[in-house]
């Protein structure tokens, strides 16, 4: 029996907004301006992604990935940018999962992007420096690009030994970052880079120079005025599972105001340091809690909580699959996956709550071969399987493009005769063992057909409409296929199963799969 290549979802995906982005840009910039006026100079830590904040756009539908940057544009004349990167991240070649580039490469990308938009980027700070050779090499690269750089060091006893940290043997050993504008935005390629420590170190040095400097934190997540176990906040824990971040009730805020707010462990741990520093500098601390330090207004811009909750639950599932695959590759510990499993339970979801997972696994059971599924924006789900010409995701992608274009499924847009020479090139001349085409090779072949075939051209023109679609593969993909899906904006997950012929050990069916 020949099985259909697609099914219809019972509940079509609704592209409803849960977040008012225009309101967010307006009230957020106004709130930051109020905070600037309280100090000679304000160090504003930008947590999360300043560029391309796809996590926020996924869990808060309606949030634009670059909305924080647009908001900051209103303060461009007052602001300068300092970018922070950890020497450990450079040494370990840490990679941004959403972009597939290393943190050090992203620093250069950020500098160029900021400058293209006429932002003043004053410098890069390399934190946690202990003489790492890779950090030294990166500093030479920054110098070649005419980018000022500074070194901040590991401080023994951080963050508990307040007396030592707030001294010449603590922050005093760090190089002073020369800044000139009233708003200094401190950002980084990702979490754990040392942004807060950089801000606090600068406040110490500014005080020694007679400048009254302040600190504020612009961290989108966790959202302080949502419940602790709200799916949006749980999704943040899932996104930072490898960092061991834990959302917590802010005990300082609760004691000071009798109000329950949400923060996370690292900010709560560091608050006594900040409080002690301000008391030494100003005689008193202007903040009574870590929540007071924040300027985030995102929670006030949620317009449909149900939409944001469901989007966040789906993000937690995606994060689980990413963690399970990373564990299979040896990139994370089993503790990370266990934490993600716990977060799924807290959110009340399993892997079966992701439609494309069920569709791909069902097709795999029917065909006994690796399969993939893509859910289009109207709820239709297309599947594809591995065959002698295409890998499962390449097959699924072209099937989805045809479905979106209204092209009959049996119609072949790329002839076997045009694909076979590509396979010959791969195996006989380039030394590849797998003759099947990856997604990039399939798309090149489709674009060649589009030069003479109107239906192939119409199919190719559907690529922009794939952004935001959901996809799942029953096996882990090559970096090539993952990169293509990332560039297309397709939200991909994979079962933690290595493809046949690439198994270093036996694989098992993933947890929560029935």
VEXVO-112111 format. One record per residue (C-alpha): residue number from 1; residue in three letters; chain; x, y negated, z negated. Coordinates in steps of 0.25 Angstrom, whole numbers. Layout:
! VEXVO-112111
NUM | ALA | A | X | Y | Z
...
***
This chain:
! VEXVO-112111
1 | UNK | A | 0 | 0 | 0
2 | UNK | A | 5 | -14 | 4
3 | UNK | A | 4 | -23 | -8
4 | UNK | A | 1 | -38 | -6
5 | UNK | A | 13 | -48 | -7
6 | UNK | A | 4 | -58 | -15
7 | UNK | A | -7 | -58 | -26
8 | UNK | A | -16 | -70 | -30
9 | UNK | A | -14 | -74 | -45
10 | UNK | A | -27 | -74 | -53
11 | UNK | A | -24 | -88 | -58
12 | UNK | A | -18 | -97 | -48
13 | UNK | A | -7 | -106 | -54
14 | UNK | A | -12 | -120 | -57
15 | UNK | A | -2 | -131 | -55
16 | UNK | A | -8 | -139 | -66
17 | UNK | A | 1 | -150 | -73
18 | UNK | A | 2 | -149 | -88
19 | UNK | A | 11 | -161 | -90
20 | UNK | A | 10 | -176 | -86
21 | UNK | A | 23 | -180 | -80
22 | UNK | A | 20 | -194 | -77
23 | UNK | A | 16 | -197 | -92
24 | UNK | A | 28 | -190 | -96
25 | UNK | A | 38 | -198 | -89
26 | UNK | A | 31 | -211 | -93
27 | UNK | A | 30 | -208 | -108
28 | UNK | A | 43 | -201 | -109
29 | UNK | A | 51 | -213 | -104
30 | UNK | A | 44 | -223 | -113
31 | UNK | A | 47 | -214 | -125
32 | UNK | A | 62 | -214 | -122
33 | UNK | A | 62 | -229 | -120
34 | UNK | A | 57 | -230 | -134
35 | UNK | A | 68 | -222 | -140
36 | UNK | A | 79 | -229 | -132
37 | UNK | A | 75 | -242 | -139
38 | UNK | A | 78 | -237 | -153
39 | UNK | A | 93 | -236 | -150
40 | UNK | A | 105 | -243 | -143
41 | UNK | A | 107 | -230 | -135
42 | UNK | A | 98 | -217 | -135
43 | UNK | A | 104 | -204 | -132
44 | UNK | A | 92 | -196 | -126
45 | UNK | A | 94 | -181 | -125
46 | UNK | A | 87 | -175 | -113
47 | UNK | A | 84 | -161 | -116
48 | UNK | A | 79 | -151 | -105
49 | UNK | A | 81 | -155 | -90
50 | UNK | A | 81 | -169 | -86
51 | UNK | A | 82 | -165 | -71
52 | UNK | A | 73 | -153 | -66
53 | UNK | A | 66 | -150 | -79
54 | UNK | A | 59 | -138 | -73
55 | UNK | A | 57 | -131 | -87
56 | UNK | A | 48 | -143 | -91
57 | UNK | A | 41 | -143 | -78
58 | UNK | A | 38 | -129 | -79
59 | UNK | A | 32 | -129 | -93
60 | UNK | A | 25 | -143 | -92
61 | UNK | A | 19 | -142 | -78
62 | UNK | A | 19 | -157 | -72
63 | UNK | A | 32 | -160 | -79
64 | UNK | A | 41 | -164 | -67
65 | UNK | A | 55 | -158 | -68
66 | UNK | A | 62 | -172 | -67
67 | UNK | A | 52 | -180 | -75
68 | UNK | A | 62 | -183 | -86
69 | UNK | A | 71 | -189 | -76
70 | UNK | A | 60 | -197 | -70
71 | UNK | A | 57 | -202 | -84
72 | UNK | A | 71 | -205 | -87
73 | UNK | A | 72 | -214 | -74
74 | UNK | A | 64 | -224 | -81
75 | UNK | A | 75 | -226 | -91
76 | UNK | A | 86 | -225 | -80
77 | UNK | A | 92 | -239 | -83
78 | UNK | A | 94 | -236 | -98
79 | UNK | A | 99 | -222 | -97
80 | UNK | A | 112 | -214 | -94
81 | UNK | A | 113 | -199 | -93
82 | UNK | A | 123 | -190 | -100
83 | UNK | A | 123 | -176 | -96
84 | UNK | A | 127 | -165 | -106
85 | UNK | A | 132 | -151 | -103
86 | UNK | A | 138 | -140 | -113
87 | UNK | A | 152 | -135 | -110
88 | UNK | A | 147 | -121 | -114
89 | UNK | A | 136 | -123 | -102
90 | UNK | A | 147 | -126 | -93
91 | UNK | A | 156 | -115 | -97
92 | UNK | A | 145 | -105 | -96
93 | UNK | A | 140 | -110 | -83
94 | UNK | A | 126 | -112 | -89
95 | UNK | A | 115 | -113 | -78
96 | UNK | A | 102 | -121 | -77
97 | UNK | A | 92 | -110 | -74
98 | UNK | A | 82 | -119 | -67
99 | UNK | A | 93 | -124 | -57
100 | UNK | A | 103 | -113 | -57
101 | UNK | A | 115 | -122 | -59
102 | UNK | A | 125 | -123 | -70
103 | UNK | A | 124 | -134 | -81
104 | UNK | A | 137 | -141 | -76
105 | UNK | A | 132 | -141 | -62
106 | UNK | A | 119 | -147 | -67
107 | UNK | A | 126 | -158 | -74
108 | UNK | A | 132 | -163 | -61
109 | UNK | A | 118 | -161 | -54
110 | UNK | A | 112 | -170 | -66
111 | UNK | A | 123 | -181 | -64
112 | UNK | A | 120 | -181 | -49
113 | UNK | A | 105 | -181 | -51
114 | UNK | A | 105 | -192 | -61
115 | UNK | A | 114 | -201 | -53
116 | UNK | A | 106 | -199 | -41
117 | UNK | A | 94 | -205 | -49
118 | UNK | A | 103 | -217 | -54
119 | UNK | A | 104 | -212 | -68
120 | UNK | A | 117 | -215 | -75
121 | UNK | A | 124 | -202 | -79
122 | UNK | A | 135 | -207 | -88
123 | UNK | A | 142 | -193 | -92
124 | UNK | A | 142 | -178 | -95
125 | UNK | A | 144 | -173 | -109
126 | UNK | A | 150 | -159 | -110
127 | UNK | A | 146 | -153 | -124
128 | UNK | A | 151 | -142 | -132
129 | UNK | A | 165 | -143 | -126
130 | UNK | A | 175 | -134 | -132
131 | UNK | A | 185 | -135 | -120
132 | UNK | A | 177 | -126 | -110
133 | UNK | A | 185 | -125 | -97
134 | UNK | A | 172 | -126 | -89
135 | UNK | A | 168 | -139 | -96
136 | UNK | A | 181 | -145 | -93
137 | UNK | A | 180 | -141 | -78
138 | UNK | A | 166 | -147 | -78
139 | UNK | A | 171 | -160 | -84
140 | UNK | A | 181 | -161 | -73
141 | UNK | A | 170 | -159 | -63
142 | UNK | A | 162 | -171 | -70
143 | UNK | A | 174 | -180 | -69
144 | UNK | A | 175 | -177 | -54
145 | UNK | A | 160 | -181 | -53
146 | UNK | A | 164 | -194 | -60
147 | UNK | A | 155 | -190 | -72
148 | UNK | A | 160 | -194 | -86
149 | UNK | A | 160 | -182 | -96
150 | UNK | A | 162 | -180 | -111
151 | UNK | A | 165 | -169 | -120
152 | UNK | A | 157 | -165 | -133
153 | UNK | A | 162 | -154 | -142
154 | UNK | A | 156 | -143 | -150
155 | UNK | A | 154 | -148 | -165
156 | UNK | A | 156 | -138 | -176
157 | UNK | A | 144 | -137 | -185
158 | UNK | A | 135 | -142 | -174
159 | UNK | A | 123 | -145 | -177
160 | UNK | A | 123 | -142 | -192
161 | UNK | A | 136 | -150 | -198
162 | UNK | A | 130 | -164 | -196
163 | UNK | A | 142 | -170 | -204
164 | UNK | A | 152 | -165 | -194
165 | UNK | A | 144 | -167 | -181
166 | UNK | A | 141 | -182 | -185
167 | UNK | A | 156 | -185 | -186
168 | UNK | A | 168 | -188 | -178
169 | UNK | A | 171 | -173 | -179
170 | UNK | A | 158 | -170 | -173
171 | UNK | A | 151 | -179 | -163
172 | UNK | A | 163 | -188 | -164
173 | UNK | A | 172 | -178 | -157
174 | UNK | A | 163 | -179 | -144
175 | UNK | A | 167 | -188 | -133
176 | UNK | A | 158 | -201 | -133
177 | UNK | A | 149 | -202 | -121
178 | UNK | A | 150 | -216 | -116
179 | UNK | A | 135 | -220 | -113
180 | UNK | A | 130 | -234 | -110
181 | UNK | A | 115 | -234 | -108
182 | UNK | A | 104 | -235 | -119
183 | UNK | A | 98 | -221 | -115
184 | UNK | A | 108 | -210 | -114
185 | UNK | A | 101 | -197 | -108
186 | UNK | A | 108 | -184 | -112
187 | UNK | A | 104 | -173 | -103
188 | UNK | A | 110 | -159 | -99
189 | UNK | A | 108 | -148 | -89
190 | UNK | A | 101 | -139 | -100
191 | UNK | A | 99 | -136 | -114
192 | UNK | A | 111 | -134 | -124
193 | UNK | A | 120 | -144 | -117
194 | UNK | A | 122 | -153 | -130
195 | UNK | A | 113 | -165 | -126
196 | UNK | A | 109 | -168 | -141
197 | UNK | A | 123 | -166 | -146
198 | UNK | A | 128 | -176 | -136
199 | UNK | A | 118 | -186 | -140
200 | UNK | A | 121 | -185 | -154
201 | UNK | A | 136 | -186 | -152
202 | UNK | A | 134 | -199 | -144
203 | UNK | A | 125 | -205 | -155
204 | UNK | A | 137 | -202 | -165
205 | UNK | A | 147 | -209 | -155
206 | UNK | A | 138 | -221 | -152
207 | UNK | A | 136 | -223 | -167
208 | UNK | A | 151 | -224 | -168
209 | UNK | A | 151 | -235 | -157
210 | UNK | A | 140 | -243 | -164
211 | UNK | A | 129 | -239 | -155
212 | UNK | A | 115 | -235 | -160
213 | UNK | A | 112 | -223 | -152
214 | UNK | A | 99 | -214 | -153
215 | UNK | A | 95 | -200 | -149
216 | UNK | A | 83 | -195 | -143
217 | UNK | A | 79 | -181 | -136
218 | UNK | A | 71 | -179 | -124
219 | UNK | A | 68 | -164 | -124
220 | UNK | A | 56 | -160 | -117
221 | UNK | A | 55 | -146 | -124
222 | UNK | A | 51 | -142 | -134
223 | UNK | A | 39 | -152 | -133
224 | UNK | A | 39 | -157 | -147
225 | UNK | A | 24 | -160 | -148
226 | UNK | A | 19 | -146 | -143
227 | UNK | A | 18 | -134 | -152
228 | UNK | A | 30 | -126 | -155
229 | UNK | A | 25 | -114 | -148
230 | UNK | A | 19 | -121 | -136
231 | UNK | A | 23 | -114 | -123
232 | UNK | A | 30 | -126 | -118
233 | UNK | A | 39 | -126 | -130
234 | UNK | A | 41 | -111 | -130
235 | UNK | A | 45 | -113 | -115
236 | UNK | A | 56 | -122 | -120
237 | UNK | A | 61 | -111 | -129
238 | UNK | A | 61 | -101 | -118
239 | UNK | A | 69 | -111 | -109
240 | UNK | A | 80 | -112 | -120
241 | UNK | A | 79 | -98 | -125
242 | UNK | A | 94 | -96 | -122
243 | UNK | A | 97 | -108 | -131
244 | UNK | A | 90 | -103 | -143
245 | UNK | A | 81 | -115 | -144
246 | UNK | A | 69 | -114 | -153
247 | UNK | A | 57 | -123 | -154
248 | UNK | A | 54 | -127 | -168
249 | UNK | A | 45 | -136 | -176
250 | UNK | A | 53 | -149 | -179
251 | UNK | A | 55 | -148 | -194
252 | UNK | A | 60 | -162 | -195
253 | UNK | A | 48 | -168 | -188
254 | UNK | A | 38 | -160 | -196
255 | UNK | A | 44 | -165 | -209
256 | UNK | A | 45 | -179 | -205
257 | UNK | A | 31 | -181 | -198
258 | UNK | A | 23 | -168 | -202
259 | UNK | A | 22 | -166 | -187
260 | UNK | A | 25 | -153 | -180
261 | UNK | A | 34 | -155 | -168
262 | UNK | A | 43 | -145 | -159
263 | UNK | A | 58 | -146 | -157
264 | UNK | A | 69 | -136 | -155
265 | UNK | A | 79 | -130 | -164
266 | UNK | A | 92 | -137 | -159
267 | UNK | A | 85 | -151 | -160
268 | UNK | A | 80 | -148 | -174
269 | UNK | A | 94 | -142 | -178
270 | UNK | A | 101 | -155 | -173
271 | UNK | A | 92 | -165 | -179
272 | UNK | A | 99 | -166 | -193
273 | UNK | A | 112 | -170 | -185
274 | UNK | A | 105 | -181 | -177
275 | UNK | A | 98 | -186 | -190
276 | UNK | A | 111 | -186 | -197
277 | UNK | A | 118 | -194 | -186
278 | UNK | A | 107 | -204 | -185
279 | UNK | A | 107 | -206 | -200
280 | UNK | A | 122 | -208 | -199
281 | UNK | A | 121 | -218 | -188
282 | UNK | A | 108 | -226 | -191
283 | UNK | A | 106 | -223 | -206
284 | UNK | A | 94 | -215 | -202
285 | UNK | A | 89 | -205 | -192
286 | UNK | A | 78 | -211 | -182
287 | UNK | A | 72 | -197 | -180
288 | UNK | A | 65 | -188 | -191
289 | UNK | A | 65 | -176 | -182
290 | UNK | A | 70 | -170 | -169
291 | UNK | A | 56 | -172 | -163
292 | UNK | A | 59 | -187 | -166
293 | UNK | A | 71 | -187 | -157
294 | UNK | A | 63 | -182 | -145
295 | UNK | A | 57 | -191 | -135
296 | UNK | A | 49 | -180 | -127
297 | UNK | A | 35 | -184 | -123
298 | UNK | A | 32 | -172 | -114
299 | UNK | A | 22 | -166 | -124
300 | UNK | A | 14 | -178 | -122
301 | UNK | A | 13 | -176 | -107
302 | UNK | A | 7 | -162 | -107
303 | UNK | A | -7 | -163 | -101
304 | UNK | A | -11 | -148 | -100
305 | UNK | A | -5 | -140 | -111
306 | UNK | A | -11 | -127 | -105
307 | UNK | A | -3 | -129 | -92
308 | UNK | A | 10 | -131 | -100
309 | UNK | A | 8 | -120 | -109
310 | UNK | A | 6 | -110 | -97
311 | UNK | A | 18 | -116 | -89
312 | UNK | A | 26 | -114 | -102
313 | UNK | A | 22 | -100 | -104
314 | UNK | A | 26 | -97 | -90
315 | UNK | A | 40 | -103 | -92
316 | UNK | A | 42 | -95 | -104
317 | UNK | A | 40 | -82 | -96
318 | UNK | A | 50 | -87 | -85
319 | UNK | A | 60 | -90 | -96
320 | UNK | A | 58 | -76 | -101
321 | UNK | A | 61 | -70 | -87
322 | UNK | A | 74 | -79 | -86
323 | UNK | A | 79 | -75 | -99
324 | UNK | A | 76 | -60 | -96
325 | UNK | A | 84 | -61 | -83
326 | UNK | A | 95 | -69 | -90
327 | UNK | A | 96 | -58 | -100
328 | UNK | A | 97 | -47 | -89
329 | UNK | A | 109 | -55 | -83
330 | UNK | A | 116 | -57 | -97
331 | UNK | A | 114 | -72 | -97
332 | UNK | A | 106 | -73 | -110
333 | UNK | A | 104 | -64 | -123
334 | UNK | A | 92 | -55 | -126
335 | UNK | A | 89 | -65 | -137
336 | UNK | A | 85 | -75 | -126
337 | UNK | A | 75 | -66 | -120
338 | UNK | A | 69 | -62 | -133
339 | UNK | A | 67 | -76 | -136
340 | UNK | A | 60 | -78 | -122
341 | UNK | A | 51 | -66 | -125
342 | UNK | A | 47 | -72 | -139
343 | UNK | A | 44 | -85 | -132
344 | UNK | A | 35 | -77 | -122
345 | UNK | A | 28 | -71 | -134
346 | UNK | A | 26 | -84 | -140
347 | UNK | A | 20 | -90 | -128
348 | UNK | A | 11 | -78 | -126
349 | UNK | A | 16 | -74 | -112
350 | UNK | A | 23 | -62 | -106
351 | UNK | A | 30 | -60 | -92
352 | UNK | A | 16 | -55 | -87
353 | UNK | A | 11 | -69 | -89
354 | UNK | A | 19 | -73 | -76
355 | UNK | A | 11 | -70 | -64
356 | UNK | A | 23 | -68 | -55
357 | UNK | A | 29 | -58 | -64
358 | UNK | A | 17 | -49 | -63
359 | UNK | A | 16 | -50 | -48
360 | UNK | A | 30 | -47 | -46
361 | UNK | A | 31 | -35 | -55
362 | UNK | A | 18 | -30 | -49
363 | UNK | A | 24 | -31 | -35
364 | UNK | A | 36 | -24 | -40
365 | UNK | A | 28 | -12 | -45
366 | UNK | A | 21 | -11 | -32
367 | UNK | A | 33 | -11 | -23
368 | UNK | A | 44 | -6 | -33
369 | UNK | A | 54 | -17 | -28
370 | UNK | A | 58 | -30 | -34
371 | UNK | A | 47 | -41 | -32
372 | UNK | A | 44 | -55 | -34
373 | UNK | A | 32 | -64 | -35
374 | UNK | A | 29 | -79 | -33
375 | UNK | A | 17 | -86 | -38
376 | UNK | A | 12 | -98 | -30
377 | UNK | A | 6 | -111 | -35
378 | UNK | A | -8 | -106 | -31
379 | UNK | A | -6 | -93 | -40
380 | UNK | A | -4 | -84 | -28
381 | UNK | A | 7 | -74 | -31
382 | UNK | A | 16 | -68 | -20
383 | UNK | A | 26 | -56 | -22
384 | UNK | A | 37 | -51 | -14
385 | UNK | A | 46 | -38 | -15
386 | UNK | A | 60 | -35 | -11
387 | UNK | A | 61 | -29 | 3
388 | UNK | A | 72 | -26 | 12
389 | UNK | A | 73 | -40 | 17
390 | UNK | A | 70 | -49 | 5
391 | UNK | A | 71 | -49 | -10
392 | UNK | A | 58 | -50 | -18
393 | UNK | A | 59 | -65 | -21
394 | UNK | A | 62 | -68 | -7
395 | UNK | A | 51 | -60 | -2
396 | UNK | A | 42 | -66 | -12
397 | UNK | A | 46 | -80 | -9
398 | UNK | A | 43 | -79 | 6
399 | UNK | A | 30 | -72 | 3
400 | UNK | A | 26 | -84 | -6
401 | UNK | A | 30 | -94 | 4
402 | UNK | A | 21 | -87 | 14
403 | UNK | A | 10 | -86 | 5
404 | UNK | A | 11 | -101 | 2
405 | UNK | A | 11 | -104 | 17
406 | UNK | A | -1 | -95 | 20
407 | UNK | A | 8 | -86 | 29
408 | UNK | A | 3 | -72 | 29
409 | UNK | A | 11 | -62 | 21
410 | UNK | A | 14 | -52 | 32
411 | UNK | A | 20 | -62 | 41
412 | UNK | A | 35 | -62 | 41
413 | UNK | A | 42 | -76 | 42
414 | UNK | A | 56 | -70 | 42
415 | UNK | A | 59 | -59 | 52
416 | UNK | A | 66 | -47 | 48
417 | UNK | A | 76 | -49 | 59
418 | UNK | A | 80 | -63 | 53
419 | UNK | A | 82 | -57 | 39
420 | UNK | A | 90 | -45 | 43
421 | UNK | A | 102 | -53 | 48
422 | UNK | A | 102 | -61 | 35
423 | UNK | A | 103 | -47 | 27
424 | UNK | A | 114 | -43 | 36
425 | UNK | A | 122 | -56 | 33
426 | UNK | A | 120 | -54 | 18
427 | UNK | A | 124 | -39 | 17
428 | UNK | A | 134 | -37 | 28
429 | UNK | A | 141 | -50 | 28
430 | UNK | A | 139 | -57 | 15
431 | UNK | A | 140 | -44 | 6
432 | UNK | A | 126 | -44 | 0
433 | UNK | A | 121 | -31 | -5
434 | UNK | A | 106 | -36 | -5
435 | UNK | A | 101 | -38 | 9
436 | UNK | A | 88 | -44 | 5
437 | UNK | A | 86 | -59 | 7
438 | UNK | A | 86 | -68 | -5
439 | UNK | A | 76 | -80 | -6
440 | UNK | A | 86 | -90 | 0
441 | UNK | A | 89 | -81 | 12
442 | UNK | A | 74 | -78 | 14
443 | UNK | A | 71 | -93 | 14
444 | UNK | A | 82 | -96 | 24
445 | UNK | A | 77 | -85 | 33
446 | UNK | A | 63 | -91 | 32
447 | UNK | A | 68 | -105 | 35
448 | UNK | A | 74 | -100 | 48
449 | UNK | A | 61 | -94 | 52
450 | UNK | A | 54 | -107 | 49
451 | UNK | A | 62 | -114 | 60
452 | UNK | A | 53 | -106 | 70
453 | UNK | A | 41 | -101 | 62
454 | UNK | A | 31 | -110 | 57
455 | UNK | A | 26 | -100 | 47
456 | UNK | A | 40 | -98 | 41
457 | UNK | A | 41 | -113 | 41
458 | UNK | A | 28 | -115 | 33
459 | UNK | A | 32 | -104 | 23
460 | UNK | A | 46 | -111 | 21
461 | UNK | A | 38 | -124 | 18
462 | UNK | A | 32 | -117 | 6
463 | UNK | A | 45 | -117 | -2
464 | UNK | A | 42 | -130 | -9
465 | UNK | A | 29 | -125 | -14
466 | UNK | A | 36 | -114 | -22
467 | UNK | A | 41 | -123 | -32
468 | UNK | A | 35 | -119 | -46
469 | UNK | A | 30 | -106 | -41
470 | UNK | A | 32 | -94 | -50
471 | UNK | A | 40 | -81 | -46
472 | UNK | A | 45 | -68 | -52
473 | UNK | A | 54 | -57 | -47
474 | UNK | A | 55 | -43 | -53
475 | UNK | A | 70 | -43 | -52
476 | UNK | A | 80 | -54 | -55
477 | UNK | A | 84 | -62 | -43
478 | UNK | A | 98 | -66 | -37
479 | UNK | A | 103 | -81 | -40
480 | UNK | A | 99 | -84 | -26
481 | UNK | A | 85 | -81 | -27
482 | UNK | A | 84 | -87 | -40
483 | UNK | A | 90 | -100 | -35
484 | UNK | A | 80 | -100 | -23
485 | UNK | A | 68 | -99 | -32
486 | UNK | A | 74 | -110 | -41
487 | UNK | A | 76 | -119 | -30
488 | UNK | A | 61 | -117 | -25
489 | UNK | A | 56 | -120 | -39
490 | UNK | A | 50 | -106 | -41
491 | UNK | A | 49 | -101 | -55
492 | UNK | A | 56 | -88 | -54
493 | UNK | A | 57 | -76 | -65
494 | UNK | A | 63 | -63 | -63
495 | UNK | A | 61 | -50 | -71
496 | UNK | A | 75 | -46 | -78
497 | UNK | A | 78 | -35 | -68
498 | UNK | A | 90 | -35 | -59
499 | UNK | A | 88 | -31 | -45
500 | UNK | A | 91 | -17 | -40
501 | UNK | A | 106 | -16 | -37
502 | UNK | A | 109 | -27 | -47
503 | UNK | A | 107 | -20 | -60
504 | UNK | A | 117 | -20 | -71
505 | UNK | A | 108 | -12 | -80
506 | UNK | A | 95 | -6 | -81
507 | UNK | A | 83 | -16 | -81
508 | UNK | A | 70 | -15 | -88
509 | UNK | A | 56 | -21 | -85
510 | UNK | A | 56 | -35 | -92
511 | UNK | A | 49 | -37 | -105
512 | UNK | A | 34 | -41 | -105
513 | UNK | A | 32 | -33 | -91
514 | UNK | A | 21 | -23 | -91
***
